[in-house]
Amino acid sequence: MNQKDYPNKIIQGDTLTVLKTLPSDIVDMGVTSPPYNKGENKKGWLVTNVKYSGTTDKLSEEVYQKNQIEVLNEIFRITKPGGSFFYNHKIRWEKGEMFHPIDWLRKIKWLIRQEIVWDRMIAANIRGWRFWQVEERIYWLYKPVGKSLIGEELKPKHALLTSIWRFPPERRNPHPAPFPLALPVRAIYSIMDVKKGLIIDPYCGSGTTLVAAKVLGQDSIGIEISKEYISFAQKRLHNCNNETKYVEDEKMRHVVEKTFKERKEKQEFTGRYRKGNVKIDNSQPVLFNYD
């Protein structure tokens, strides 16, 4: 395949193997959620144990983390300088031992630009060993341009959203662990805005990221090992107009009435104390009785 042939394709195969065949510096950004290596033995009152079509989610933790490092480094290679990648994962426990995504993310080539908490609002595996775990992590990874580690500033209408993203998981989907359409829409729209580019999901599953990209006017490339999920993703992409409403609902959250610059020019409140404002003296402690 030539480089121009990659956009708007789903490639069937093992993620790492396929990534190694792709040219460098072709992707503008990406969004994904890989299998979590939950051992295919985790279940609770609300869900049965998760098993994927065409692959296993039961590896030794050492092998799993090594694979994720290699996958993320390959995505780094094929991403253009200045590009971003949003990586959704979660904290897991196995026989009392905690495995945190940061364990392997500290070993990759990407710069970790931000850790976002996805509040799913519902716990899948409900047991009494810990407080109900309703959150997952989304890591905004960044490929620096030269020696600059900061990157471009988000537009105000995107930056106004907080680092806690609150929406429930997708439920009407044959894939066992799909994230909601709002998640890739928010990531892609915030980074790309009106720019056009190529979006990748190396574990594209039922095609949620690809649908988000298409409705937002972006090109995309997906990698998926399961023929079953590819078939479903192709149907979703063909009928993506049915999901436009959900994309527009998310875009409506990206609205700012007045920018920081506009407030400053009109001498309106910008979060700093101006001359004449009351200042609070924090130099002395204040004690309060509570009984």
Phi, psi and omega in degrees: 000137172281162182302325182288347182272351185285321183303141175062045176230149168247123181258124178276132177155176176294134187305306183297318180298316180292317181303322182294344180269351185274148179292159177284152171057046178247343187258140177271322177195174179205163177218135177202164170221106183283166168305141189269000183060051182273006172081359180059023181230011182261122178210161181213199183292331187261338183222154170271174180297141185277125174227129182268150175282128173087358181204171179249151176241037185223083179240163170295148184297324179298314179294318181299310182295322177299318179296317181295322177297315181294319178298312182294325178290327175292321177295324175301316182297317185275355179269140179291148173305136185091357181277163183234157175217129180255119190242110182266127178208186181213164173280134181234157175233141175224112182054041176089347181269132182269136173242118183250139178306330181296340180303319180257340179292337176289351185252004183263171183282338182293154167270129176279106185278325179197148171256122180250139177262123174265110176274104182283344177070004180209143178260129182280306182259104187258109174221168186269011182289330182214169171299150183305126182270104182253002185246154167230174180250147170233119181258122175274107180260144187227137176259107186298155172261112182062227181265358180280121182261358188274311181082180181287149177279142176292150173293150183307323183292341176264320183293341181291341177287145186275177178274010172244114181259122188243103171201150183284159176292161176291137183243334181263073188203133181289343178289140185288342184213060182275142170273161184287156180301327182301331184293304177292330177298313181298316181295310184293314182295321181294322183275313186274324183052246181265355178289151178251142181196193181249124182251136179243143166231106185283352172230069196283346173051237183276007171090018184301313179296322181293322176295315178302315180297315183296314181295329179276004176082021180257156169276159181211162173220132180240151174235132182205137183273337186267124175297325181298312181290325177298318179299317180293320179297320179297321177294319178297317180295323179294327182251029187296341177299336178291344183250006181301323182302318182292327176292316180295324178300318178292318181298330179293343176283343183265067182226128176236129183285324182209128182284165176303317181298318180294320178295320181295317180297328180265009180055038176265173186298128179239007180099357178245153177281131176254170180303131180098342177286152179285129178255143181264131179270110180258014185283338181244137178290149178240129182255140179235135174280146179232006179239000000 
